[in-house]
């Protein structure tokens, strides 16, 4: 797989933030997306430095698609946007929490969250 940082524009992510991120071998960090009001986990996406920079500057959930090898903004085609209220980095620096106001369903299946379908316990 081609690392996403080589596919997109040169990132403008603040060096202090970039220095705290622990990325996987592909330069990605998982981003857990949570509803600001209900606190439900809506979805999990992947971000590289550029996706995080775009999210922080536009306040729209922006992710790296591992299958399409491109950036995507949640709701760009569906209208089910994520207005980002805050972004937090976990204590290890290897996971992001993105707190959003979600318009419409968050899951590509049309469910409110990506975790509605299969309850294991």
N, C-alpha and C positions, 0 to 999 in steps of 0.2 A: 504494500500500500504506500502511496506517495504521501508524505507528511503534509497536513493541511497548510502549515505555515509556508510551504513552498508554492502553494497554489493561489493563495489570496494576496492582497496587497500587504506591504510591509506594515506591521502593526504599530499602533500608536499607544498601546497599553502602557500605563504608568509603570516605570521600572520597579518601583517599590512593590506594586501589586504583582507584577510578573515574577519578581524574585521570590515571592512567597508560594507560588504555585508549584505543585508536584504533579507533573504530567506523566501520562503513560508513554509507552514506546512510540506512539503515533503523535505525541504532542497534545493529547486531549485530556480534559478533566471532566468527570461526570457532573452534571448540573441537575439537582433535584428541584423541581418546580412545585411550589406550594401556594395554595390559594390564601390570600391575605386575610379573608374574612372567616372562612370555614376552617382553615388550617389543614385541609385535605391535601394529600400529595396528588398532584395532577398528572405528572409525567416525569420522565428522566430524559434528558438530552445530553449532548456532548458539546463542549466548547474548547476551542483553542484560544490563544491570546487575542486574535482578531475578533472572533465571535464575542468574547467577553468585552473587549473594547467597544464593539458596536452596541452591545446590550447596555453597557454603562452610559454611553453617550446618547443613544436614541431612546432609552427606556422601553424598548421593545425586545421581547425574547428572541434572540438570534443565536442560532446553533450551527454546528458543523454536521452535515449528513454524511455518515460513513458509507451509506449505500450509493448515494448520488455523487459523493466527493465534491460537495459544494456547500456554500452557506445558504441558510434559509431562515426567514423571519416568520415566526409562528403567526398564522393568520393572514399571511400575505395573499394567499389565494382563496382561503375559506372565509375570511373575515372574522375568524375566531381568535382575536388578538390577545396578547398578554402585555398588559401595561405594567411594567416593572416598578415596584415600590422600593425594594431593597435587594441587595446581593450580599451574601455573607460567605466567608471562607471558613471551612471547618478547622479544628485545632491542628490537624496534620497537614493542611494545605493541599489535600488531594481531592476535595469535593466542594462544590459550590451549592449554596442554597439560594434559590431565586424566588422571592416572594412577589406574587403578581395579583393584579385584578384581572381575572379571566373573563373574556366575552365569549359566550357560547361554549360548546364542548371543547375540552383540551385534547382528547384522544382522536386520532385519525379515523377510528371506527365509528365516531359519532357519540361515544360515551362521554359523560361528564369528566371522568378521569380515566387514565390508562389502567387503573387498578380496580375498576368496577366489575369486571367480568369473572375473574377466577379467584375466589376466596379459598385458601388452602386450610385455614384453621379458624 
